[in-house]
Amino acid sequence: MERIAMNNPRPTKLRRGLIGPAAAAGLGLLAALGATPSRADEFERTYWSMIVSKQDVEVFETYLKRYPDGEHAEEARQRIAELSGTAAPANAGSGAGAPTPAPAPAEALLEQAVAAQSKGDYPTAAMLYSQAAEAGSGDAHMHLGFLYEFGEGVAQNSEEALRHYQAAGDLGNPDGHVAAIYLMAADQPARAADLVLALARKDPARAAGVLDTVTQATLTELQRRLAANGLYASAIDGVTGPGTRAALAAYAAMGTASPPAAGGGLVVSHTGIGGVTSRTAYEADALRQALPGLEIETRRISAEGMSEMVFIARKDGGDVMRIEGMDGRVSAIRISGAGIADERGMTIGRSGFTDFKGDIGRDCSVREDREGATLLCQSEDEAIMYFFTSPMPVFLNADGSIRLNTLPATAPLTGMLWYPLD
């Protein structure tokens, strides 16, 4: 439990630390996909999406060896015929067409990597995939995820697999998020649930599709998160039903519409929130006057052998803010209500880490917790701290700075902390 030290109202810069233990392989993607026909079909579609635009006969021959009666088997045979010159070109009879342009560097590297992998040369394939990934290929990241998950050509490393799956998803391949969800579902259900929510914002149909295949523990965590957003009111039982599907669809829609205004449209600024400022008396009546429409109640919290009374602001049966005081005045407010925004529009439940416009190296730190990583970023004037919950691990450089290429694009804003400036 977080606690503001009553004799130190101003925060010090948080010490940076390496986040997250290595994730166990757990329910690996291939094992999960091979468990039922529907998951096997999912893997086949994923593999086909990676090779469909390739210009290498061996790639399609490998597909047919794996899936001789697959969904795209006939299309694969046609591609082999076209690439081998045994099929009539699409523009036959219309004269010589323009020369086929040379593939882009990333695509060329990807084709070479797929060819090497089809021959069983996994170390070479891993090297080429890495080069293609650095050139911006989402498909290359997807392949690297497979190799790291199962230790083919590289040392088995589940965290690296997750990182590459996430990168593939962030580059527009939703299969990356799906793969990461399956990899985490058995042993890290909370992180898997966060990724289901992230996928829902990008591809609602794919997110709905994984509900039938993830673990009960993941569904339980997902239902808890949907309930916390005011979208799910049924039993939290880890069972997919109409309520869970409707709540996930509503969450997906929050990406383009305003989230439930649990905070009543309150705005956080450097001077305070609503009518609360550093000069507001730390008394229930004063807080009720400054925060009309919110219920104010007292609550005792204990941590590390210490106990204190705080005020909790509530709306519609849920906590919106925790208000702490010192010397008879408000000293800090922990804000968690969906829909509450700062002056620049950063909104809890809607905004994400990519919306933060500050200096990441200077203003952001990382905190380790049991559910993964939390990014804490301060506003330029240090009056507001933003909490972004990352479904993926965040790594540090040797000097303690955040490794920028591990920053998550999908970490949602889950809370803010306001401190008085005077």
Secondary structure, DSSP 8 states (H G I E B T S, - for coil): -----TT--S----------------S-HHHHHTTSHHHHHHHHHHHHHHHTT---HHHHHHHHHH-TT-TTHHHHHHHHHHHHT-S--TTTTS----------HHHHHHHHHHHHHHTT-HHHHHHHHHHHHHTT-HHHHHHHHHHHHHTSSS---HHHHHHHHHHHHHTT-HHHHHHHHHHHHTT-HHHHHHHHHHHHHH-HHHHHHHTTTS-HHHHHHHHHHHHHTT---S--SS---HHHHHHHHHHHHTTTS----TTTT-EEETTEETTEETTSBSSHHHHHHHSTTSEEEEEEEEETTEEEEEEEEEETTEEEEEEEEETTEEEEEEE--TT-EETT--BTTT-BGGG--S-HHHHEEEEEETTEEEEEEE-TTSSEEEEEEESS---B-TTS-B-GGG--S--BEEEEEE----
